Amino acid sequence: MDLDDLFAKNPTDPLVLLTRQDLDPFSVEELEARQAILESEIARIQEKLKSAVHVRASADALFRK
């Protein structure tokens, strides 16, 4: 999926606004803090994906019987 296609659907989405924000005004410390927050969010998303895949696999197995 092209990110521009995803972003075009909802230009006011916080993720869209975040990815288009100018990073030049930020200090090194602010950029490091921002990176840490985003890495934490990635880990949270990965855990949710694992859970969703597990739930889907369990449902598929249930309905195959």
PyMOL Python script that loads the backbone (N, CA, C, O; Angstrom):
from pymol import cmd

cmd.read_pdbstr("""\
ATOM      1  N   MET A   1       0.843  -1.171   0.000  1.00  0.00           N
ATOM      2  CA  MET A   1       0.000   0.000   0.000  1.00  0.00           C
ATOM      3  C   MET A   1       0.890   1.238   0.000  1.00  0.00           C
ATOM      4  O   MET A   1       1.841   1.340   0.775  1.00  0.00           O
ATOM      5  N   ASP A   2       0.567   2.158  -0.870  1.00  0.00           N
ATOM      6  CA  ASP A   2       1.294   3.420  -0.951  1.00  0.00           C
ATOM      7  C   ASP A   2       0.853   4.316   0.207  1.00  0.00           C
ATOM      8  O   ASP A   2      -0.345   4.487   0.433  1.00  0.00           O
ATOM      9  N   LEU A   3       1.800   4.882   0.933  1.00  0.00           N
ATOM     10  CA  LEU A   3       1.456   5.721   2.073  1.00  0.00           C
ATOM     11  C   LEU A   3       0.661   6.942   1.657  1.00  0.00           C
ATOM     12  O   LEU A   3      -0.199   7.402   2.408  1.00  0.00           O
ATOM     13  N   ASP A   4       0.931   7.474   0.481  1.00  0.00           N
ATOM     14  CA  ASP A   4       0.159   8.628   0.005  1.00  0.00           C
ATOM     15  C   ASP A   4      -1.307   8.273  -0.169  1.00  0.00           C
ATOM     16  O   ASP A   4      -2.180   9.100   0.094  1.00  0.00           O
ATOM     17  N   ASP A   5      -1.589   7.045  -0.612  1.00  0.00           N
ATOM     18  CA  ASP A   5      -2.978   6.599  -0.743  1.00  0.00           C
ATOM     19  C   ASP A   5      -3.646   6.524   0.623  1.00  0.00           C
ATOM     20  O   ASP A   5      -4.797   6.932   0.777  1.00  0.00           O
ATOM     21  N   LEU A   6      -2.940   6.011   1.599  1.00  0.00           N
ATOM     22  CA  LEU A   6      -3.471   5.909   2.949  1.00  0.00           C
ATOM     23  C   LEU A   6      -3.720   7.296   3.530  1.00  0.00           C
ATOM     24  O   LEU A   6      -4.772   7.548   4.118  1.00  0.00           O
ATOM     25  N   PHE A   7      -2.764   8.183   3.366  1.00  0.00           N
ATOM     26  CA  PHE A   7      -2.876   9.516   3.931  1.00  0.00           C
ATOM     27  C   PHE A   7      -3.956  10.340   3.248  1.00  0.00           C
ATOM     28  O   PHE A   7      -4.573  11.190   3.891  1.00  0.00           O
ATOM     29  N   ALA A   8      -4.198  10.115   1.977  1.00  0.00           N
ATOM     30  CA  ALA A   8      -5.190  10.895   1.240  1.00  0.00           C
ATOM     31  C   ALA A   8      -6.599  10.665   1.778  1.00  0.00           C
ATOM     32  O   ALA A   8      -7.468  11.522   1.615  1.00  0.00           O
ATOM     33  N   LYS A   9      -6.833   9.530   2.412  1.00  0.00           N
ATOM     34  CA  LYS A   9      -8.164   9.203   2.912  1.00  0.00           C
ATOM     35  C   LYS A   9      -8.584  10.086   4.079  1.00  0.00           C
ATOM     36  O   LYS A   9      -9.771  10.372   4.239  1.00  0.00           O
ATOM     37  N   ASN A  10      -7.639  10.515   4.885  1.00  0.00           N
ATOM     38  CA  ASN A  10      -7.975  11.332   6.047  1.00  0.00           C
ATOM     39  C   ASN A  10      -6.813  12.285   6.352  1.00  0.00           C
ATOM     40  O   ASN A  10      -5.969  11.991   7.198  1.00  0.00           O
ATOM     41  N   PRO A  11      -6.778  13.410   5.669  1.00  0.00           N
ATOM     42  CA  PRO A  11      -5.639  14.333   5.845  1.00  0.00           C
ATOM     43  C   PRO A  11      -5.538  14.951   7.230  1.00  0.00           C
ATOM     44  O   PRO A  11      -4.503  15.531   7.560  1.00  0.00           O
ATOM     45  N   THR A  12      -6.575  14.847   8.051  1.00  0.00           N
ATOM     46  CA  THR A  12      -6.508  15.401   9.403  1.00  0.00           C
ATOM     47  C   THR A  12      -6.132  14.355  10.447  1.00  0.00           C
ATOM     48  O   THR A  12      -6.089  14.658  11.639  1.00  0.00           O
ATOM     49  N   ASP A  13      -5.865  13.140  10.013  1.00  0.00           N
ATOM     50  CA  ASP A  13      -5.453  12.070  10.925  1.00  0.00           C
ATOM     51  C   ASP A  13      -4.162  12.487  11.626  1.00  0.00           C
ATOM     52  O   ASP A  13      -3.254  13.004  10.976  1.00  0.00           O
ATOM     53  N   PRO A  14      -4.061  12.272  12.945  1.00  0.00           N
ATOM     54  CA  PRO A  14      -2.848  12.668  13.676  1.00  0.00           C
ATOM     55  C   PRO A  14      -1.570  12.047  13.104  1.00  0.00           C
ATOM     56  O   PRO A  14      -0.518  12.686  13.120  1.00  0.00           O
ATOM     57  N   LEU A  15      -1.646  10.822  12.605  1.00  0.00           N
ATOM     58  CA  LEU A  15      -0.470  10.190  12.023  1.00  0.00           C
ATOM     59  C   LEU A  15      -0.024  10.927  10.762  1.00  0.00           C
ATOM     60  O   LEU A  15       1.171  11.103  10.528  1.00  0.00           O
ATOM     61  N   VAL A  16      -0.981  11.351   9.963  1.00  0.00           N
ATOM     62  CA  VAL A  16      -0.669  12.124   8.748  1.00  0.00           C
ATOM     63  C   VAL A  16       0.010  13.419   9.138  1.00  0.00           C
ATOM     64  O   VAL A  16       1.040  13.784   8.571  1.00  0.00           O
ATOM     65  N   LEU A  17      -0.560  14.110  10.101  1.00  0.00           N
ATOM     66  CA  LEU A  17       0.013  15.381  10.540  1.00  0.00           C
ATOM     67  C   LEU A  17       1.409  15.178  11.123  1.00  0.00           C
ATOM     68  O   LEU A  17       2.306  15.992  10.899  1.00  0.00           O
ATOM     69  N   LEU A  18       1.587  14.101  11.862  1.00  0.00           N
ATOM     70  CA  LEU A  18       2.887  13.796  12.461  1.00  0.00           C
ATOM     71  C   LEU A  18       3.959  13.577  11.401  1.00  0.00           C
ATOM     72  O   LEU A  18       5.074  14.084  11.521  1.00  0.00           O
ATOM     73  N   THR A  19       3.615  12.821  10.364  1.00  0.00           N
ATOM     74  CA  THR A  19       4.609  12.497   9.336  1.00  0.00           C
ATOM     75  C   THR A  19       4.955  13.686   8.455  1.00  0.00           C
ATOM     76  O   THR A  19       5.980  13.682   7.774  1.00  0.00           O
ATOM     77  N   ARG A  20       4.120  14.681   8.465  1.00  0.00           N
ATOM     78  CA  ARG A  20       4.381  15.867   7.630  1.00  0.00           C
ATOM     79  C   ARG A  20       4.949  17.037   8.422  1.00  0.00           C
ATOM     80  O   ARG A  20       5.213  18.101   7.861  1.00  0.00           O
ATOM     81  N   GLN A  21       5.136  16.842   9.719  1.00  0.00           N
ATOM     82  CA  GLN A  21       5.637  17.915  10.570  1.00  0.00           C
ATOM     83  C   GLN A  21       7.101  18.206  10.261  1.00  0.00           C
ATOM     84  O   GLN A  21       7.899  17.289  10.068  1.00  0.00           O
ATOM     85  N   ASP A  22       7.446  19.488  10.216  1.00  0.00           N
ATOM     86  CA  ASP A  22       8.821  19.915   9.985  1.00  0.00           C
ATOM     87  C   ASP A  22       9.657  19.596  11.228  1.00  0.00           C
ATOM     88  O   ASP A  22       9.324  20.026  12.332  1.00  0.00           O
ATOM     89  N   LEU A  23      10.733  18.848  11.041  1.00  0.00           N
ATOM     90  CA  LEU A  23      11.572  18.447  12.172  1.00  0.00           C
ATOM     91  C   LEU A  23      12.720  19.422  12.445  1.00  0.00           C
ATOM     92  O   LEU A  23      13.408  19.307  13.459  1.00  0.00           O
ATOM     93  N   ASP A  24      12.921  20.369  11.550  1.00  0.00           N
ATOM     94  CA  ASP A  24      14.042  21.301  11.698  1.00  0.00           C
ATOM     95  C   ASP A  24      14.046  22.078  13.014  1.00  0.00           C
ATOM     96  O   ASP A  24      15.124  22.293  13.568  1.00  0.00           O
ATOM     97  N   PRO A  25      12.918  22.504  13.535  1.00  0.00           N
ATOM     98  CA  PRO A  25      12.948  23.298  14.772  1.00  0.00           C
ATOM     99  C   PRO A  25      13.310  22.507  16.035  1.00  0.00           C
ATOM    100  O   PRO A  25      13.597  23.105  17.071  1.00  0.00           O
ATOM    101  N   PHE A  26      13.300  21.184  15.962  1.00  0.00           N
ATOM    102  CA  PHE A  26      13.535  20.372  17.152  1.00  0.00           C
ATOM    103  C   PHE A  26      15.015  20.265  17.484  1.00  0.00           C
ATOM    104  O   PHE A  26      15.865  20.210  16.595  1.00  0.00           O
ATOM    105  N   SER A  27      15.307  20.235  18.775  1.00  0.00           N
ATOM    106  CA  SER A  27      16.675  20.023  19.238  1.00  0.00           C
ATOM    107  C   SER A  27      16.987  18.533  19.181  1.00  0.00           C
ATOM    108  O   SER A  27      16.101  17.708  18.959  1.00  0.00           O
ATOM    109  N   VAL A  28      18.259  18.202  19.386  1.00  0.00           N
ATOM    110  CA  VAL A  28      18.667  16.796  19.411  1.00  0.00           C
ATOM    111  C   VAL A  28      17.915  16.063  20.519  1.00  0.00           C
ATOM    112  O   VAL A  28      17.434  14.949  20.311  1.00  0.00           O
ATOM    113  N   GLU A  29      17.813  16.681  21.692  1.00  0.00           N
ATOM    114  CA  GLU A  29      17.118  16.051  22.814  1.00  0.00           C
ATOM    115  C   GLU A  29      15.646  15.820  22.494  1.00  0.00           C
ATOM    116  O   GLU A  29      15.094  14.770  22.825  1.00  0.00           O
ATOM    117  N   GLU A  30      15.019  16.786  21.858  1.00  0.00           N
ATOM    118  CA  GLU A  30      13.616  16.637  21.493  1.00  0.00           C
ATOM    119  C   GLU A  30      13.430  15.538  20.442  1.00  0.00           C
ATOM    120  O   GLU A  30      12.464  14.777  20.497  1.00  0.00           O
ATOM    121  N   LEU A  31      14.345  15.462  19.504  1.00  0.00           N
ATOM    122  CA  LEU A  31      14.268  14.408  18.489  1.00  0.00           C
ATOM    123  C   LEU A  31      14.483  13.034  19.111  1.00  0.00           C
ATOM    124  O   LEU A  31      13.815  12.071  18.734  1.00  0.00           O
ATOM    125  N   GLU A  32      15.407  12.936  20.059  1.00  0.00           N
ATOM    126  CA  GLU A  32      15.632  11.652  20.742  1.00  0.00           C
ATOM    127  C   GLU A  32      14.400  11.244  21.541  1.00  0.00           C
ATOM    128  O   GLU A  32      14.031  10.069  21.550  1.00  0.00           O
ATOM    129  N   ALA A  33      13.767  12.192  22.203  1.00  0.00           N
ATOM    130  CA  ALA A  33      12.552  11.892  22.972  1.00  0.00           C
ATOM    131  C   ALA A  33      11.434  11.457  22.032  1.00  0.00           C
ATOM    132  O   ALA A  33      10.697  10.514  22.320  1.00  0.00           O
ATOM    133  N   ARG A  34      11.320  12.144  20.927  1.00  0.00           N
ATOM    134  CA  ARG A  34      10.307  11.799  19.922  1.00  0.00           C
ATOM    135  C   ARG A  34      10.544  10.391  19.388  1.00  0.00           C
ATOM    136  O   ARG A  34       9.603   9.614  19.230  1.00  0.00           O
ATOM    137  N   GLN A  35      11.798  10.068  19.114  1.00  0.00           N
ATOM    138  CA  GLN A  35      12.138   8.742  18.613  1.00  0.00           C
ATOM    139  C   GLN A  35      11.778   7.668  19.646  1.00  0.00           C
ATOM    140  O   GLN A  35      11.237   6.621  19.289  1.00  0.00           O
ATOM    141  N   ALA A  36      12.072   7.919  20.900  1.00  0.00           N
ATOM    142  CA  ALA A  36      11.752   6.949  21.953  1.00  0.00           C
ATOM    143  C   ALA A  36      10.247   6.717  22.041  1.00  0.00           C
ATOM    144  O   ALA A  36       9.800   5.582  22.204  1.00  0.00           O
ATOM    145  N   ILE A  37       9.479   7.773  21.936  1.00  0.00           N
ATOM    146  CA  ILE A  37       8.020   7.652  21.976  1.00  0.00           C
ATOM    147  C   ILE A  37       7.526   6.841  20.785  1.00  0.00           C
ATOM    148  O   ILE A  37       6.675   5.964  20.937  1.00  0.00           O
ATOM    149  N   LEU A  38       8.059   7.130  19.600  1.00  0.00           N
ATOM    150  CA  LEU A  38       7.633   6.403  18.402  1.00  0.00           C
ATOM    151  C   LEU A  38       8.042   4.930  18.467  1.00  0.00           C
ATOM    152  O   LEU A  38       7.285   4.063  18.032  1.00  0.00           O
ATOM    153  N   GLU A  39       9.218   4.642  18.998  1.00  0.00           N
ATOM    154  CA  GLU A  39       9.651   3.243  19.143  1.00  0.00           C
ATOM    155  C   GLU A  39       8.732   2.504  20.114  1.00  0.00           C
ATOM    156  O   GLU A  39       8.414   1.333  19.908  1.00  0.00           O
ATOM    157  N   SER A  40       8.311   3.189  21.166  1.00  0.00           N
ATOM    158  CA  SER A  40       7.380   2.600  22.118  1.00  0.00           C
ATOM    159  C   SER A  40       6.038   2.320  21.442  1.00  0.00           C
ATOM    160  O   SER A  40       5.421   1.284  21.688  1.00  0.00           O
ATOM    161  N   GLU A  41       5.596   3.224  20.609  1.00  0.00           N
ATOM    162  CA  GLU A  41       4.336   3.035  19.888  1.00  0.00           C
ATOM    163  C   GLU A  41       4.445   1.881  18.900  1.00  0.00           C
ATOM    164  O   GLU A  41       3.489   1.124  18.735  1.00  0.00           O
ATOM    165  N   ILE A  42       5.584   1.732  18.244  1.00  0.00           N
ATOM    166  CA  ILE A  42       5.803   0.606  17.334  1.00  0.00           C
ATOM    167  C   ILE A  42       5.711  -0.707  18.098  1.00  0.00           C
ATOM    168  O   ILE A  42       5.093  -1.658  17.619  1.00  0.00           O
ATOM    169  N   ALA A  43       6.315  -0.772  19.273  1.00  0.00           N
ATOM    170  CA  ALA A  43       6.254  -1.988  20.089  1.00  0.00           C
ATOM    171  C   ALA A  43       4.813  -2.294  20.490  1.00  0.00           C
ATOM    172  O   ALA A  43       4.402  -3.454  20.496  1.00  0.00           O
ATOM    173  N   ARG A  44       4.054  -1.265  20.823  1.00  0.00           N
ATOM    174  CA  ARG A  44       2.650  -1.449  21.187  1.00  0.00           C
ATOM    175  C   ARG A  44       1.851  -1.984  20.001  1.00  0.00           C
ATOM    176  O   ARG A  44       1.007  -2.864  20.168  1.00  0.00           O
ATOM    177  N   ILE A  45       2.107  -1.469  18.828  1.00  0.00           N
ATOM    178  CA  ILE A  45       1.424  -1.922  17.616  1.00  0.00           C
ATOM    179  C   ILE A  45       1.796  -3.367  17.309  1.00  0.00           C
ATOM    180  O   ILE A  45       0.935  -4.164  16.937  1.00  0.00           O
ATOM    181  N   GLN A  46       3.057  -3.702  17.462  1.00  0.00           N
ATOM    182  CA  GLN A  46       3.496  -5.075  17.191  1.00  0.00           C
ATOM    183  C   GLN A  46       2.812  -6.066  18.126  1.00  0.00           C
ATOM    184  O   GLN A  46       2.432  -7.155  17.697  1.00  0.00           O
ATOM    185  N   GLU A  47       2.652  -5.708  19.386  1.00  0.00           N
ATOM    186  CA  GLU A  47       1.956  -6.574  20.336  1.00  0.00           C
ATOM    187  C   GLU A  47       0.487  -6.732  19.948  1.00  0.00           C
ATOM    188  O   GLU A  47      -0.065  -7.829  20.037  1.00  0.00           O
ATOM    189  N   LYS A  48      -0.137  -5.654  19.524  1.00  0.00           N
ATOM    190  CA  LYS A  48      -1.533  -5.718  19.102  1.00  0.00           C
ATOM    191  C   LYS A  48      -1.678  -6.596  17.859  1.00  0.00           C
ATOM    192  O   LYS A  48      -2.632  -7.366  17.751  1.00  0.00           O
ATOM    193  N   LEU A  49      -0.741  -6.482  16.926  1.00  0.00           N
ATOM    194  CA  LEU A  49      -0.771  -7.318  15.733  1.00  0.00           C
ATOM    195  C   LEU A  49      -0.648  -8.798  16.084  1.00  0.00           C
ATOM    196  O   LEU A  49      -1.374  -9.631  15.541  1.00  0.00           O
ATOM    197  N   LYS A  50       0.270  -9.122  16.993  1.00  0.00           N
ATOM    198  CA  LYS A  50       0.424 -10.513  17.424  1.00  0.00           C
ATOM    199  C   LYS A  50      -0.877 -11.036  18.012  1.00  0.00           C
ATOM    200  O   LYS A  50      -1.301 -12.152  17.712  1.00  0.00           O
ATOM    201  N   SER A  51      -1.499 -10.230  18.844  1.00  0.00           N
ATOM    202  CA  SER A  51      -2.762 -10.619  19.466  1.00  0.00           C
ATOM    203  C   SER A  51      -3.847 -10.807  18.413  1.00  0.00           C
ATOM    204  O   SER A  51      -4.602 -11.779  18.465  1.00  0.00           O
ATOM    205  N   ALA A  52      -3.929  -9.891  17.465  1.00  0.00           N
ATOM    206  CA  ALA A  52      -4.950  -9.979  16.421  1.00  0.00           C
ATOM    207  C   ALA A  52      -4.751 -11.215  15.558  1.00  0.00           C
ATOM    208  O   ALA A  52      -5.721 -11.877  15.189  1.00  0.00           O
ATOM    209  N   VAL A  53      -3.506 -11.530  15.234  1.00  0.00           N
ATOM    210  CA  VAL A  53      -3.217 -12.716  14.432  1.00  0.00           C
ATOM    211  C   VAL A  53      -3.615 -13.973  15.201  1.00  0.00           C
ATOM    212  O   VAL A  53      -4.171 -14.911  14.629  1.00  0.00           O
ATOM    213  N   HIS A  54      -3.328 -13.985  16.498  1.00  0.00           N
ATOM    214  CA  HIS A  54      -3.683 -15.141  17.329  1.00  0.00           C
ATOM    215  C   HIS A  54      -5.204 -15.311  17.392  1.00  0.00           C
ATOM    216  O   HIS A  54      -5.712 -16.424  17.253  1.00  0.00           O
ATOM    217  N   VAL A  55      -5.914 -14.226  17.598  1.00  0.00           N
ATOM    218  CA  VAL A  55      -7.376 -14.290  17.661  1.00  0.00           C
ATOM    219  C   VAL A  55      -7.939 -14.770  16.334  1.00  0.00           C
ATOM    220  O   VAL A  55      -8.852 -15.595  16.300  1.00  0.00           O
ATOM    221  N   ARG A  56      -7.394 -14.253  15.247  1.00  0.00           N
ATOM    222  CA  ARG A  56      -7.874 -14.661  13.916  1.00  0.00           C
ATOM    223  C   ARG A  56      -7.614 -16.154  13.680  1.00  0.00           C
ATOM    224  O   ARG A  56      -8.482 -16.868  13.177  1.00  0.00           O
ATOM    225  N   ALA A  57      -6.432 -16.611  14.042  1.00  0.00           N
ATOM    226  CA  ALA A  57      -6.099 -18.025  13.861  1.00  0.00           C
ATOM    227  C   ALA A  57      -7.021 -18.903  14.712  1.00  0.00           C
ATOM    228  O   ALA A  57      -7.451 -19.965  14.264  1.00  0.00           O
ATOM    229  N   SER A  58      -7.321 -18.470  15.916  1.00  0.00           N
ATOM    230  CA  SER A  58      -8.215 -19.227  16.778  1.00  0.00           C
ATOM    231  C   SER A  58      -9.633 -19.273  16.191  1.00  0.00           C
ATOM    232  O   SER A  58     -10.289 -20.314  16.221  1.00  0.00           O
ATOM    233  N   ALA A  59     -10.086 -18.164  15.670  1.00  0.00           N
ATOM    234  CA  ALA A  59     -11.424 -18.137  15.053  1.00  0.00           C
ATOM    235  C   ALA A  59     -11.460 -19.012  13.810  1.00  0.00           C
ATOM    236  O   ALA A  59     -12.416 -19.759  13.602  1.00  0.00           O
ATOM    237  N   ASP A  60     -10.426 -18.925  12.985  1.00  0.00           N
ATOM    238  CA  ASP A  60     -10.361 -19.768  11.784  1.00  0.00           C
ATOM    239  C   ASP A  60     -10.388 -21.240  12.165  1.00  0.00           C
ATOM    240  O   ASP A  60     -11.086 -22.033  11.533  1.00  0.00           O
ATOM    241  N   ALA A  61      -9.636 -21.611  13.189  1.00  0.00           N
ATOM    242  CA  ALA A  61      -9.599 -23.011  13.624  1.00  0.00           C
ATOM    243  C   ALA A  61     -10.959 -23.465  14.151  1.00  0.00           C
ATOM    244  O   ALA A  61     -11.370 -24.601  13.914  1.00  0.00           O
ATOM    245  N   LEU A  62     -11.651 -22.590  14.858  1.00  0.00           N
ATOM    246  CA  LEU A  62     -12.953 -22.911  15.419  1.00  0.00           C
ATOM    247  C   LEU A  62     -13.974 -23.171  14.301  1.00  0.00           C
ATOM    248  O   LEU A  62     -14.756 -24.119  14.375  1.00  0.00           O
ATOM    249  N   PHE A  63     -13.957 -22.330  13.280  1.00  0.00           N
ATOM    250  CA  PHE A  63     -14.955 -22.438  12.225  1.00  0.00           C
ATOM    251  C   PHE A  63     -14.619 -23.509  11.189  1.00  0.00           C
ATOM    252  O   PHE A  63     -15.476 -23.863  10.379  1.00  0.00           O
ATOM    253  N   ARG A  64     -13.421 -24.020  11.196  1.00  0.00           N
ATOM    254  CA  ARG A  64     -13.045 -25.111  10.283  1.00  0.00           C
ATOM    255  C   ARG A  64     -13.554 -26.458  10.773  1.00  0.00           C
ATOM    256  O   ARG A  64     -13.660 -27.406   9.996  1.00  0.00           O
ATOM    257  N   LYS A  65     -13.866 -26.541  12.052  1.00  0.00           N
ATOM    258  CA  LYS A  65     -14.293 -27.822  12.641  1.00  0.00           C
ATOM    259  C   LYS A  65     -15.682 -28.195  12.202  1.00  0.00           C
ATOM    260  O   LYS A  65     -16.197 -29.239  12.602  1.00  0.00           O
TER     261      LYS A  65
END
""", "prot")
cmd.dss("prot")
cmd.show_as("cartoon", "prot")
cmd.util.cbc("prot")
cmd.orient("prot")
